[in-house]
């Protein structure tokens, strides 16, 4: 695809996404769209560390929870505006990510992933037992103030735009990082850490940079969740399942690609919600079985993610076309010179 | 003053003395070959200079600055470029992006790094492959790409670890031409090599290690006549 075609397609998609709430008035459809956008935003944020830098974290729920709890606790205790709370939540997460990175980056590969699970688990246990944070009961945000200032709304559409805006912001940040020297450094660290060091890259510093940015945007997602649900507890914003979901949408969509997590979220969240709607509620977990089977299917047939699979298909199609163009056209033999034994069927 | 100076460098791994009291120097613009039988400690000495190992004893200076004990990224900043035995190119990146990652050490501007990278790609005659993913290049191309990437950090000294191993005669000649062109740019080269027909004709000096000790140091002609060297390579009669 040419760059101009890509930009045009992106603009059309963005415009369509922006106008969606005017097209559909069904709250359930809009809710699904919000869930898709929110999961996509988390995937994009996760992808910066897990995809570009290749450091698979399974503890990102810690940052999500820190964002949600920071904005909510500041709102409930000090009446702080949630917009400001959201920003502070991002700051708290980015700051905590220094400790997170300090402890986990000593380990590599699978062991790094395991350490991140442990750290997130600790954060969850702390909040489950912290009375000022509502312990296991959780915190409820009152609905008495509404509107854009309070970031509380009675209908879904504003949340949809908020989620869309946050996704756009996270994509923009990732795009900027990708194009800067940091983007090149992160990919270098992912491919060959030793070679990266040999060309002067301080890999500990750049992994931390990726983690901090990633943590910041993950926390913004957490605050948005709190404002949308108006209720948070450790199970909903700090669970390991959440960490896994962030990794899944990126991995299935295509790690280390800008839009991979968005594609992953559209597919995964839709499947998740549809299977839940169709097969859920039986108490037998049929929905999760089908959901899991589909994930396995994608993983088997598109090992490099959906975006990777799409690119592969594009490349093959281009190669086929080039082959056809290069193939010599069947020679036309003037009818007078045509040998007696050739028949029309023989020429194709 | 020598560009690179090793003074009494020793490196111990547990009970194994990989390098013992090794001293030699590389002058600016020189090609120095570091040779020796398997297990002689060539790569260890090399990794000490590049900052991948800290010597157990001794000192390494680059242009007067002590670099022994510094991490690899600091050695790179000080002016030591290196290649690895296996090319270790960034396989998910294109050839150009590989070299850009190197050039970004001296400039943070991506467009400037791209221009610089294209020049180095042309230097190792890979400019036609600029947009090719490094992972799909041949071994010989990847080796030259790794050299271009190391050169892009603007080193004073380039360490090359067996860049000619496993190449066919034509490819060895190509690599020799590249090494000579590097010297012409005033960059000194320290080359660990097994392919002696590649290194002997172009080296200004040869340092021979055996079992962690330096056993000879001189011009290629001197070294190849040295009885210690003949003994180390061929053994007793």
Interface residues (C-beta under 8 A of the other chain):
Chain A: X179 X180 X181 X184 X185 X187 X188 X190 X191 X192 X194 X195 X196 X197 X198 X199 X200 X201 X202 X203 X256
Chain B: X50 X52 X71 X72 X73 X76 X77 X81 X82 X84 X88 X89 X90 X91 X92 X93 X97 X100 X101 X102 X104 X105 X108 X110 X113 X146 X149 X150 X152 X153
